[in-house]
């Protein structure tokens, strides 16, 4: 039996949540990973809000905050200042090593049972999922990536990876201006290039890469639904007495692991809560600050929050998961507390899921109000 005190460094009230999360991952048929800025805290990155907030030292001197500097207008009004900030971000993200939690999540993804496997949805712009080896075909960077450039006009919807030297250094003896002679240019029209990141008030975001990734995500979800439809038809054909109890919703077997997603821009949280409202999907929320769960999900045993930092939580979950794979058993009270019925899934669920997608699949640039991390 898995020890209730499997990790002495974890508070007692977190142990049950860790054990529940591990059991759900063991049973997962597909995995959807979501991350916000909290995923990078253990690697040394700031969250821009909350306990671990931290951005760029010159901002205070200029009387600006992150929302002020993260706007596309600077590339028109003062591109050297804009690139001083974004060059700082690029160097920070490039030089920062991902923590071990990325590797653990990738291992979980490789072990899920359904052929659709896993998908990753992130609002982070640091490119760290790519750095950790997450496949491009299964990645949606909802707010873009600092590791891609675009035209600041833009003259097209294209984005491209920066070549060596494209990110300009700071001007001599200056921490808030880039070398103007080294500013990157669009290869098509010669305008100033900028990161392919969704900023505040951003009507110039080049959406080509964004739309490609969104289409892949939508196809992945559709693959989950198609699998569930096929299995439900098989159950009906069998005409067994226990068929109603084994009926499956459109996302049955899906486990959503949400890591460090905040509430100021709740893109990941809203999407995962929406998906887990359907029969058979479960939510594991990892967040030491924003621990609340939707009442309907929590009361039905479909959601759990592990109130720890990203790396600590992922290591704790993986430790229990490894023991479960070795044949250990969870305490009975944990198994009972997470039971949920699979009965009563209706064909209408598929239409309801599709209609609820509208807000998410409309690009954030339509409102230009989203945070870029």
C-alpha positions in Angstrom: 0.0 0.0 0.0 1.2 3.5 -0.8 2.3 5.2 2.4 0.2 8.2 3.3 3.4 10.0 4.2 5.1 9.0 0.9 7.1 12.3 1.0 7.8 13.7 4.4 8.5 17.1 2.9 4.8 17.4 1.7 2.2 18.8 4.0 -0.3 16.2 5.2 -3.3 17.9 3.5 -1.5 17.6 0.1 -0.8 13.9 0.3 -4.3 12.7 -0.6 -4.3 15.1 -3.6 -1.0 13.8 -4.8 -2.2 10.2 -4.5 -5.4 10.9 -6.3 -3.5 12.6 -9.1 -1.2 9.6 -9.4 -4.1 7.2 -9.6 -5.8 9.2 -12.3 -2.6 9.4 -14.4 -2.2 5.6 -14.0 -5.7 5.2 -15.5 -5.4 7.9 -18.2 -6.1 7.0 -21.8 -5.1 10.5 -23.0 -3.3 13.4 -21.4 -3.8 17.1 -21.9 -1.1 19.2 -20.3 -1.6 22.9 -19.7 0.9 25.4 -18.2 1.0 29.0 -17.2 3.9 31.1 -15.8 4.0 29.2 -12.6 5.5 26.3 -14.5 8.7 28.3 -14.9 9.1 29.5 -11.4 11.2 26.5 -10.3 13.5 27.2 -13.2 14.1 30.7 -12.0 11.6 32.6 -14.2 9.2 35.2 -12.8 5.4 35.0 -13.1 4.8 38.8 -13.7 2.1 38.6 -11.0 1.8 37.2 -7.5 4.5 36.0 -5.1 7.1 35.3 -7.8 6.5 38.4 -9.9 9.6 39.9 -11.6 10.1 41.4 -15.1 12.8 43.8 -16.2 14.8 46.2 -13.9 14.5 49.4 -16.1 10.7 49.4 -16.0 10.5 51.0 -12.6 12.9 53.7 -13.6 10.7 54.5 -16.6 7.5 54.4 -14.5 6.2 51.4 -16.5 4.8 48.0 -15.6 4.7 44.8 -17.6 1.4 45.7 -19.2 2.8 49.0 -20.4 5.9 47.6 -22.0 4.3 44.5 -23.5 2.6 46.4 -26.3 3.3 46.4 -30.0 3.3 50.2 -30.3 6.8 50.4 -29.0 8.1 48.7 -32.1 6.8 51.7 -34.1 7.5 54.5 -31.5 10.9 53.3 -30.1 12.1 50.0 -31.5 15.4 50.2 -29.7 13.6 50.4 -26.4 11.2 47.6 -27.4 14.1 45.3 -28.4 16.0 46.1 -25.2 13.1 44.6 -23.3 12.4 41.7 -25.7 16.1 40.9 -26.0 16.2 40.6 -22.2 13.3 38.2 -22.3 14.9 36.2 -25.1 18.2 35.9 -23.4 16.5 35.0 -20.1 14.4 32.2 -21.7 17.3 30.9 -23.8 19.8 30.7 -20.9 17.4 29.3 -18.3 17.4 25.5 -18.1 14.1 23.7 -17.8 13.5 21.9 -14.5 13.0 18.2 -14.2 9.2 18.5 -14.1 9.1 18.9 -17.9 10.8 15.5 -18.3 8.4 13.8 -15.9 5.4 15.1 -17.7 6.8 14.0 -21.0 7.3 10.5 -19.5 3.7 10.4 -18.5 2.7 11.5 -22.0 4.6 8.6 -23.5 2.8 6.1 -21.3 -0.9 7.0 -21.9 -3.0 4.3 -23.5 -4.9 6.0 -26.3 -3.3 6.4 -29.7 -4.0 10.1 -29.6 -1.5 10.2 -26.8 -0.9 13.7 -25.3 -1.2 17.3 -26.2 0.3 20.4 -24.5 -1.5 23.8 -24.3 0.6 26.6 -22.8 0.3 30.4 -22.5 4.0 30.7 -21.8 6.1 32.3 -24.4 9.5 30.9 -23.3 9.7 28.0 -25.7 10.6 25.6 -22.8 8.2 22.8 -23.8 10.1 22.7 -27.2 13.4 22.8 -25.3 12.3 19.9 -23.2 11.6 17.8 -26.4 7.8 18.1 -26.6 6.8 17.4 -30.2 5.7 20.3 -32.3 2.7 18.4 -33.7 1.3 18.2 -30.2 1.9 21.8 -28.9 -0.3 24.9 -28.8 1.5 28.1 -27.7 -1.7 30.1 -27.2 0.1 33.4 -26.8 2.9 32.8 -29.3 6.6 32.3 -28.7 9.6 34.5 -28.1 11.6 32.0 -30.2 9.8 33.1 -33.4 9.9 36.5 -35.2 7.4 38.2 -37.4 7.0 41.5 -39.3 5.9 44.3 -37.0 3.4 45.7 -39.6 2.8 42.7 -40.4 3.2 42.3 -44.1 2.2 38.6 -43.8 1.0 36.0 -41.3 4.3 34.2 -41.4 6.7 33.7 -38.4 10.2 32.5 -38.6 12.9 31.3 -36.1 15.6 33.9 -35.4 19.0 33.3 -37.0 22.2 33.8 -34.9 22.6 37.5 -34.2 19.0 38.4 -35.0 18.3 39.4 -31.4 20.2 42.6 -30.9 22.6 43.2 -28.0 22.2 46.2 -25.7 23.8 49.5 -26.7 27.1 50.2 -25.0 26.7 51.3 -21.3 23.0 51.2 -21.6 20.5 48.7 -20.1 17.3 50.0 -21.8 18.2 50.4 -25.5 19.3 47.9 -28.0 21.9 48.7 -30.7 19.9 50.4 -33.4 22.2 49.2 -36.2 21.5 45.6 -35.1 17.7 45.6 -35.0 16.2 42.6 -36.9 14.2 43.3 -40.1 11.5 41.5 -41.9 13.0 39.7 -44.9 10.0 40.4 -47.0 9.4 44.1 -46.6 12.3 45.5 -44.5 10.2 46.7 -41.6 11.3 46.1 -38.0 10.8 42.5 -36.9 9.3 41.7 -33.5 8.7 38.5 -31.5 5.7 36.4 -32.6 4.0 37.0 -29.2 0.5 38.2 -28.5 0.9 41.4 -26.6 -1.6 43.8 -25.0 -3.8 45.7 -27.5 -2.2 43.6 -30.3 -3.8 43.8 -33.7 -0.5 43.2 -35.4 0.0 39.6 -34.2 0.9 37.4 -37.1 -1.6 34.5 -36.7 -0.2 31.9 -39.2 1.7 29.7 -36.6 -1.1 30.3 -34.1 -3.8 29.0 -36.5 -1.7 26.0 -37.5 -1.3 25.0 -33.8 -5.0 25.6 -33.1 -6.0 23.3 -35.9 -3.8 20.6 -34.6 -5.3 20.9 -31.1 -8.8 20.8 -32.5 -8.0 17.7 -34.5 -6.6 16.1 -31.4 -9.8 16.7 -29.5 -11.8 15.4 -32.4 -9.7 12.2 -32.3 -10.8 11.8 -28.6 -14.4 12.2 -29.5 -14.2 9.8 -32.4 -12.7 7.2 -30.2 -15.5 7.6 -27.6 -18.2 7.5 -30.3 -16.9 4.2 -31.6 -16.6 2.7 -28.1 -20.2 3.7 -27.2 -21.6 2.2 -30.4 -19.8 -1.0 -29.5 -21.4 -1.0 -26.1 -24.9 -0.5 -27.6 -24.3 -3.4 -30.0 -23.3 -5.7 -27.3 -26.6 -5.1 -25.5 -25.1 -6.2 -22.1 -26.8 -5.6 -18.8 -23.9 -3.5 -17.6 -23.6 -1.4 -20.7 -25.2 1.8 -19.2 -22.6 1.8 -16.4 -19.8 1.5 -19.0 -21.2 4.3 -21.3 -18.6 6.9 -22.0 -18.7 10.6 -22.5 -17.0 12.4 -25.4 -13.7 12.8 -23.5 -13.8 9.7 -21.3 -10.3 8.7 -20.1 -8.9 12.2 -20.6 -6.8 13.6 -17.7 -6.0 17.3 -17.8 -2.9 18.3 -15.9 -2.9 22.1 -15.3 0.4 23.5 -14.0 0.9 27.0 -12.7 -1.9 28.6 -14.6 -3.0 31.9 -13.0 -6.4 33.7 -12.8 -5.5 37.1 -14.2 -5.5 35.7 -17.7 -7.3 32.4 -17.2 -7.0 30.9 -20.7 -5.8 27.5 -19.6 -7.9 27.3 -16.5 -11.1 28.1 -18.4 -10.4 25.6 -21.1 -9.5 22.8 -18.8 -12.6 23.4 -16.6 -14.8 23.4 -19.7 -13.4 20.1 -21.0 -13.6 18.4 -17.6 -17.3 19.3 -17.4 -17.8 16.3 -19.7 -18.3 12.8 -18.5 -15.1 10.8 -17.8 -12.6 13.7 -18.0 -10.6 14.7 -14.9 -8.7 17.8 -13.8 -5.4 17.8 -11.9 -4.7 21.4 -10.9 -1.1 22.2 -9.6 -1.0 25.6 -8.1 0.3 26.8 -4.7 -1.5 30.2 -4.9 -4.8 29.8 -6.8 -6.1 26.5 -5.4 -9.8 26.9 -5.9 -11.8 24.3 -8.0 -15.2 24.6 -9.7 -17.7 23.3 -7.1 -19.4 21.0 -9.6 -16.1 19.3 -10.5 -14.8 19.0 -7.0 -18.1 17.6 -5.6 -18.3 15.0 -8.3 -14.8 13.8 -7.7 -13.6 15.0 -11.1 -11.0 17.5 -10.0 -8.3 17.8 -7.5 -5.8 20.5 -6.6 -2.2 19.9 -5.5 -1.2 23.1 -3.7 2.5 22.9 -4.3 5.0 24.5 -6.7 5.3 22.9 -10.1 8.5 20.8 -9.7 7.7 19.7 -6.2 4.2 18.6 -7.1 5.3 16.8 -10.2 8.0 14.9 -8.4 5.6 13.9 -5.6 3.0 12.7 -8.1 5.6 10.8 -10.1 6.9 9.1 -6.9 3.5 7.7 -6.1 2.8 6.9 -9.7 6.0 4.8 -9.9 4.9 2.9 -6.8 1.5 2.2 -8.2 3.1 0.8 -11.4 5.1 -1.5 -9.2 1.9 -2.9 -7.8 1.3 -0.9 -4.6 -2.2 0.1 -3.7 -3.8 3.4 -2.6 -5.6 3.6 0.7 -9.3 2.7 0.4 -10.4 6.2 1.4 -8.5 7.7 -1.5 -10.0 5.3 -4.0 -13.5 6.0 -2.7 -13.2 9.7 -2.6 -12.4 9.9 -6.3 -15.1 7.5 -7.6 -17.3 9.0 -10.3 -20.1 7.6 -12.4 -19.7 7.0 -16.1 -23.4 6.4 -16.8 -25.7 8.5 -18.8 -23.5 10.0 -21.5 -25.7 11.3 -24.3 -24.9 11.8 -28.0 -25.9 15.5 -27.4 -22.6 15.9 -25.4 -20.7 16.0 -28.7 -22.7 19.0 -30.0 -22.5 20.7 -26.6 -18.8 20.3 -26.5 -18.5 21.8 -30.0 -20.7 24.8 -29.3 -18.8 25.5 -26.1 -15.5 25.8 -28.0 -16.3 29.0 -29.7 -14.6 31.3 -27.3 -11.4 29.3 -27.1 -11.0 28.7 -30.8 -11.6 32.3 -31.7 -8.0 33.7 -31.7 -7.3 35.8 -28.6 -6.3 38.6 -31.0 -9.9 39.2 -31.7 -10.2 41.0 -28.4 -6.5 41.9 -28.0 -6.8 41.8 -24.3 -4.9 38.6 -23.4 -1.7 38.5 -21.4 1.2 37.0 -23.3 2.3 34.8 -20.5 
